[in-house]
Amino acid sequence: MSLIDDLTVLILTYNEIDNIGRTLEAVKWARRILVLDSGSTDGTLDVVAGYPQATVETRAFDSFAGQTNFGLSRITTGWVLSMDADYVVSKELAAEIRSLTPPPTIAGYKARFVYAIHGEPLRATLYPPRCVLYRRDRAKYRDEGHGHKVVVDGDVAWLSGTIGHDDRKPLARWLGSQQKYARLEADYLLSADPAELKRVDRVRLMGWPAPILMFFYTLVWKGELLDGWPGWHYALQRALAETMIALEIVDRRLLRRARDLKS
């Protein structure tokens, strides 16, 4: 059996009307698509209904890892292509996946991302490569801060094609999400053993340097200044996300100090 015959595309959705059409169109070559929805009310599922190879499961959202692990439990194929609803598989990557014949030793494949702002691709991104294609029975997700990470049992190879990350939801929606993510990220940073944190997370834990460093790192070091307004948008977006995390951490420390002074 070829990989394409043994593959399911898994997509998590919640009110993704601004993105889901582009995401599905880029994987319409897949024979099976499972959309795991958290109760969309904006027409997302009407778009999904236009793709006959797509089926929908509905589940109340608890966490990214919980949602994705549930999705894996509903898949019977040997391989999974795991997608967010704002991912767009490039034509090069689609062709690469369709031609893959994975050796038994390979349990998954990583892909790099091209970040876009309102459809305009940037020259660089802080979005890390991810293992997006893997054997279903060797993968399990765990929550990490506001996000999630897949743990694959076995060797992971690289894909040469890329995935576009192009979230076109309104800015107000992004701001609301970041407020929630900041709380989860602060929970993770403040409860973790500092010795086990990555360097960037140890900087975040300090409370104040991360927003400033992130802005200049993104705009200057990563070269987003050369991308014009989309580059400025991305740099400001990243700095604001770090500011919200820093505020959560500082606020909790101040509240704890106030309680200690009262006791």
N, C-alpha and C positions, 0 to 999 in steps of 0.2 A: 504493500500500500504506500502510495506517495504521501508526502507531508500534506499537500493541499487537500487530499481526501480524508486526512486524519486531523484536521485543524478546525478549531472554533475560535472566532473572534469574540472576546468578552469586553463589553463596554458598560461602564457605570454611568448612569444619568440621573439628573434631577433638574428639571426646567432648563434644558439645553437647546431651546429652539434656535438660538443664535449660532450654534455650532454643529449640531448633530447631523445636519444634511451633508456638510462637507466631510465629516468624519466617515459617515456611511458610504458616501460616493467613492471615497478612496479605497474602501475594502469590499466593494460590491462583487469583486472576483471571488470572494470567499464563499464556500458552499454553506457554511453555518455561521450565524451571528447571534449571540445571546446578549440582549440588552437587559441589564439588571437595573431597574428603575426604583427610585425612592418616593414615588408619588407625584410625578410631574403633572402640572395643571396648565402648562403654557402651549400645548400643541406638540411637544416633543414626540409623543407616541403616535401622533398622526403622521409625522414624517417617517417614523420607523415603519409604520404600516405599509409604506410604499416600497419596501424592500422584502420580497417574498421569502428570502432565505433567513430573515431575522425573526426571532421569537423574543417575547418579553416576559420577564419574571418581575414581580413587584415585591419589595421587601423594605420595611422601615429601616432607615439608616441608623446604625449604631456607631460604627467606626469604619475607616477605609479598609483596614485589614479584615474586620468582621464581614463587611459587605463582599469583598473580593473572595475571601475563603468560602463564603456561601456560594458565590457564583461558580467557583471551581467544583463545588460538590454537585452542581447541576449539569456539569459538562461530562460527556461520555467519550469524547475523542481523546487521542493520546497527546495532542499538542494544543496549546492555547496561545493566542496573540492577545495580550492584555492591553487595552486602550482606555485612556481617558476620553471624555466626550469632546475635548478640544484638541485632540491629536489628529493629524492628517498624514497618512502614510504616503511617502513620495512614490512616484511611478517607478523609480529605480529600486526602491526597497520592495515594492510589491512584486516586481519581476524577480528579484533575488529570492524572496520567500517562496514564490511559486516554483523555482528551480532547485530549491534545497533538497539534498538527500543527506540528512544528518547521520553521522556515524553513531554507533551505540554509546560511545564514550561521552558524547555531547548531550548535556541535559538542558541547555538553554542558550540564548543568544542575546547580546546587548546591542542597543542602537543608540546613536547620538541624535541630538535634537537641534533643530533650527528654530529659534524663537522668532515670532512675528508679532508686530503691533498693528492691529487693524489691517492685516493682510500684507504688511511690509516687512520682509525678513530682515533681521539684524545680522551684523557681521559676527557677533559673539553672544553667548548666553551664559548665565550662571546655572542653568538647569542641567543637572548631571545626567550622564548616560544611564540608561536603565535596562535591566533584563526584561524585555517585553515579550519574548517568544520562548516558550519552555515546555518541557514535558509535564503534563498535568499532575501525574502521580509523584513527581519529585519536587513540587513547589508548594510553599506555604508562606502566607503573608504575616507580617507582624507590624503593629503600630510603632511609629517612631516620631515623637513630637506630633505635629499636626498632620503628618503624612504617613506613608506606609512603605514598606520595603519587602520585596519578595526574597525568600531564602530558597535557593535551588540546590538540591543535593546532586552534585556532579559538576563536571567541567562546563564552563560558560565561554562561548566563542563570541567573536564580534561580527556584526553585520556591517557591510560597507554603505548601504543605503541609509537615509536619514528619515526622521519623523518631524513634521512641522508641529510646533506648539503655537496655536493661534486662537486664543480665547477672545471672542468678540462680544461677550456679555457686557452689559452697561457697567460703567465705573462704579455706580452705587452698589451693584451686586458684589463687585470685587472688594469694595471697602467693608461691606458687611461680613464677607467671608474671612477677610484678614483679621477682623476683630475676634472672631471665633478661633482662628488659627493661632493668633497671638496667645490666647489663654492656654491652649493646648501645648504650645511650644514652651511657654513659661513653666507649665506643670512638669514637662519633661526635663527641662534644664535644671530646675530647682530640686528635683527628686533624684537626679542621676548622680553617680559617683563622679566628681570632677576629674579624677584620674583617668576615667574611661571615656571622657568626652573628646571629640575632635577639637583641633585647635580653634576653628571658627566658632564652635559652641562655647569654648572657654572664654573667648572674647565677648560673645553675646552675654554670658553670665555676669560679666563685669557691669552691665547695665547701660553704659553710656557710649563707649567707643564705636560699637558696631554700626549705628546709622551713619555716622560721619565717614567711617572707613568704607562702608558699602557704597555710598554715593560716589566717592572719588575713584574707588576701585572699578566700579562699573563704567563710569563715564570716561575716565582717562585710561586706566590700565587695560581695560577690555576694549577700548576704542569706540565706545558708543557715541562719543562726541561727533564722530565722523558720519554717523547715521542720521544726523539732523534731529528733527522733532521726535521721530520714533525712538531714537536713542536717548534723548532727554526724558521722554515718557518712561522708558524702561528704568533708567537710573533713578528717577524720582519714585517710581513704583517700588523698587527694591529698597530704597532708603526709608520710605514710609512703612513698609512691612517690618523692617528692623526697628524703626522707632516705636511701633505698636508693641513689639515684643519687649523692648527696653522699658517702656512705660509699665507694662504688666509686672516686670521683675522689680523695678524701683517701687511701684505702688505697694506690692506685697511686702517688701522689706520695710517700708515706712509704717505700714499697718502693724506689722509684727513688732516694730520698735515701740509704737504707741501703746500696744497691749502690754509689753514688758514694763514700760514706765508706770502703767496703772497698777500693775500687780505688785 
